């Protein structure tokens, strides 16, 4: 929980900077990368680090290709955005696709709404950090839900039955809340 809080604070700082100065500081991206890497290592071990590295490399390749294409028409993806996306991919690992999809669907919806309201033009840029924060939220949440969903059939196969039940008076739930909350 604490490492994800560090990721959230780093992302929130990046959002504020991007909205005010149209840049995402290197320090925010570095904190996101380190805390996200530690989260992957503690949660999934060396496999998590490898998955995060593959996701980060894929994001870098897509950004490099997108910049090559966009520069022909006079646009590009900012370096702060690329650093932040790489750190997010490393932190989210296999959930990168879900987080990136949520990020870009929301950015497209915002841009289209701005264009329909005649507030944005086709060549206007928008700060990406607010949408990248959606990547972090969706990537970590849906990644955990997907991992849980994958575990249920395996548990049932070995004879462990699972019935969803939330008992707010359960001491185990209180212990998890005590550990997870900052």
C-alpha positions in Angstrom: 0.0 0.0 0.0 2.7 2.5 0.9 4.6 2.0 -2.4 1.4 2.7 -4.3 0.9 5.8 -2.2 4.3 7.0 -3.2 3.4 6.3 -6.9 0.2 8.3 -6.4 1.9 11.3 -4.8 4.6 11.3 -7.5 1.8 11.2 -10.2 -0.2 13.9 -8.4 2.9 16.1 -8.4 3.4 15.4 -12.1 -0.2 16.4 -12.8 0.2 19.7 -10.9 3.4 20.6 -12.7 2.0 19.6 -16.1 -1.1 21.7 -15.6 0.9 24.7 -14.4 4.0 24.6 -16.5 3.2 22.0 -19.2 6.1 19.7 -18.1 6.4 16.6 -16.0 9.5 16.8 -13.8 12.2 14.1 -14.0 12.0 13.7 -10.2 8.3 12.7 -10.4 9.0 10.1 -13.1 12.0 8.8 -11.2 10.0 8.4 -7.9 7.2 6.7 -9.9 9.8 4.3 -11.5 11.6 3.4 -8.2 8.4 3.0 -6.2 6.7 1.1 -9.0 9.7 -1.1 -9.4 9.8 -1.9 -5.7 6.0 -2.6 -5.8 6.6 -5.0 -8.7 9.5 -6.7 -6.9 7.6 -7.1 -3.6 4.4 -8.3 -5.3 5.7 -10.5 -8.1 9.4 -10.9 -7.5 11.9 -11.0 -10.4 9.1 -12.0 -12.8 7.3 -8.7 -11.9 10.5 -6.7 -12.7 10.9 -8.6 -16.0 7.3 -7.9 -17.0 7.6 -4.3 -16.0 10.8 -4.0 -18.1 9.1 -5.6 -21.1 6.1 -3.3 -20.8 8.4 -0.2 -20.4 10.4 -1.2 -23.5 7.1 -1.7 -25.5 5.9 1.8 -24.4 9.3 3.3 -25.5 9.1 1.6 -28.9 5.5 2.9 -29.4 6.4 6.4 -28.3 9.5 6.4 -30.6 7.3 5.3 -33.5 4.6 7.8 -32.7 7.1 10.7 -32.5 8.6 9.7 -35.9 5.2 9.8 -37.4 4.0 12.9 -35.6 7.1 15.0 -36.4 6.2 14.7 -40.1 3.1 16.7 -39.4 4.7 19.1 -36.9 3.7 17.4 -33.6 5.3 15.1 -31.1 5.0 13.4 -27.7 6.8 15.4 -25.0 9.8 13.8 -23.3 8.2 14.2 -19.9 5.2 12.3 -21.1 7.4 9.6 -22.5 9.4 9.3 -19.2 6.2 9.2 -17.2 4.6 6.5 -19.5 7.7 4.4 -19.3 7.7 4.6 -15.5 4.0 3.8 -15.4 4.5 0.8 -17.7 7.3 -0.5 -15.4 5.0 0.0 -12.3 1.9 -1.6 -13.9 3.7 -4.4 -15.7 1.2 -6.7 -17.5 -1.7 -4.3 -16.7 0.0 -1.6 -18.8 -2.4 -2.3 -21.7 -5.5 -1.7 -19.6 -4.1 1.4 -18.0 -2.8 2.9 -21.3 -6.2 2.2 -22.9 -8.1 4.0 -20.1 -5.6 6.9 -20.4 -5.9 7.4 -24.1 -9.7 6.8 -24.3 -10.2 9.5 -21.7 -7.7 11.8 -23.4 -9.4 11.3 -26.8 -12.9 11.9 -25.2 -11.6 15.1 -23.6 -10.0 16.3 -26.8 -13.1 15.5 -28.9 -15.3 17.3 -26.4 -12.9 20.3 -26.5 -13.0 20.3 -30.3 -16.8 20.1 -30.4 -17.0 23.0 -27.9 -14.5 24.9 -30.2 -12.1 25.2 -27.2 -9.4 23.0 -28.8 -8.1 22.9 -32.4 -6.6 20.0 -34.2 -3.1 21.1 -33.5 -3.6 22.2 -29.9 -1.7 20.1 -27.3 -3.2 19.1 -24.0 -1.4 18.2 -20.7 -1.2 14.4 -20.6 -0.4 14.0 -16.9 -4.0 14.1 -15.7 -4.8 11.2 -18.2 -1.6 9.4 -17.2 -2.9 9.4 -13.6 -5.9 7.4 -14.9 -3.4 4.9 -16.3 -1.9 4.4 -12.8 -5.3 4.1 -11.1 -6.7 1.7 -13.7 -3.5 -0.2 -14.3 -2.9 -1.1 -10.7 -6.6 -1.7 -9.8 -7.6 -3.8 -12.8 -4.3 -5.6 -12.7 -5.0 -6.7 -9.1 -8.6 -7.6 -10.0 -7.4 -9.6 -13.0 -4.8 -11.4 -10.9 -7.4 -12.3 -8.4 -9.8 -13.5 -11.1 -7.1 -15.8 -12.5 -6.5 -17.3 -9.0 -10.1 -18.3 -8.3 -10.3 -21.2 -10.8 -6.9 -22.6 -9.6 -8.1 -22.4 -6.0 -11.3 -24.2 -6.9 -9.4 -26.9 -8.8 -7.4 -27.8 -5.7 -10.6 -28.0 -3.6 -10.6 -24.5 -2.0 -14.1 -23.0 -2.3 -14.4 -19.3 -2.5 -17.6 -17.4 -1.6 -17.3 -13.6 -1.7 -18.2 -12.2 1.7 -17.2 -9.0 3.5 -17.5 -9.1 7.2 -16.4 -5.7 8.6 -15.9 -7.3 12.1 -13.5 -9.9 10.9 -10.1 -9.4 12.6 -8.3 -10.5 9.5 -9.9 -7.7 7.4 -9.1 -5.2 10.1 -5.4 -6.4 10.1 -5.3 -6.0 6.3 -6.8 -2.5 6.6 -4.3 -1.6 9.3 -1.4 -2.7 7.1 -2.7 -1.3 3.8 -3.7 2.1 4.9 -0.9 4.7 5.4 
